[in-house]
Amino acid sequence: MYPKVFGFNAQGELQYRGRLDDVWLQNDPNRVPELVNTMQLIAVIGKGLNNNASMGCSIKWR
């Protein structure tokens, strides 16, 4: 299962909430590193463009 990851800009504002990449439990040579790509974009323009659903556990914290 994928963990949900979070990416913030230099001001500490949440800019990305989603998954690490677009492949689940496979070694795909065409894997898209969504977290890395988004963090590079945030470093350049200060914000992310999209969020992708993660496939994590359904445990909810209160």
C-alpha positions as CSV (number, residue, x, y, z in Angstrom):
1,M,0.0,0.0,0.0
2,Y,1.1,3.5,-0.7
3,P,1.5,6.0,2.1
4,K,-0.1,9.4,1.6
5,V,2.7,11.9,1.2
6,F,2.6,15.7,1.6
7,G,4.7,18.4,-0.1
8,F,5.0,21.9,1.2
9,N,6.5,25.1,-0.3
10,A,9.1,27.3,1.4
11,Q,6.3,29.1,3.3
12,G,5.1,25.9,4.8
13,E,1.9,25.8,2.8
14,L,0.6,22.4,1.7
15,Q,1.0,22.1,-2.1
16,Y,0.8,18.4,-2.7
17,R,-1.1,15.5,-1.1
18,G,-1.0,12.2,-2.9
19,R,1.2,9.3,-3.9
20,L,4.8,8.7,-4.6
21,D,4.4,7.6,-8.2
22,D,1.9,6.1,-10.6
23,V,2.8,2.5,-10.3
24,W,1.6,0.2,-7.5
25,L,3.8,-2.8,-6.5
26,Q,5.4,-3.2,-9.9
27,N,8.9,-2.5,-11.3
28,D,7.7,-0.5,-14.3
29,P,10.5,1.3,-16.3
30,N,7.9,3.9,-17.3
31,R,7.2,4.9,-13.7
32,V,6.3,8.6,-13.2
33,P,7.8,9.9,-10.0
34,E,4.9,12.2,-9.1
35,L,6.2,13.4,-5.8
36,V,9.7,14.2,-7.1
37,N,8.3,16.0,-10.2
38,T,5.8,18.0,-8.1
39,M,8.5,19.0,-5.5
40,Q,10.8,20.2,-8.4
41,L,7.9,22.3,-9.7
42,I,7.2,23.7,-6.2
43,A,10.9,24.6,-5.9
44,V,10.6,26.6,-9.2
45,I,7.2,28.2,-9.1
46,G,6.3,27.9,-5.4
47,K,3.2,25.7,-5.9
48,G,2.0,22.3,-7.2
49,L,-0.5,21.8,-10.0
50,N,-2.4,18.7,-9.0
51,N,-3.0,16.1,-6.3
52,N,-3.3,12.4,-7.0
53,A,-5.1,9.9,-4.8
54,S,-2.9,7.6,-2.8
55,M,-3.7,3.9,-2.1
56,G,-3.1,3.8,1.6
57,C,-4.7,2.1,4.6
58,S,-8.1,3.3,5.8
59,I,-7.0,4.0,9.4
60,K,-8.4,7.3,10.6
61,W,-6.8,9.2,13.4
62,R,-8.9,11.3,15.8
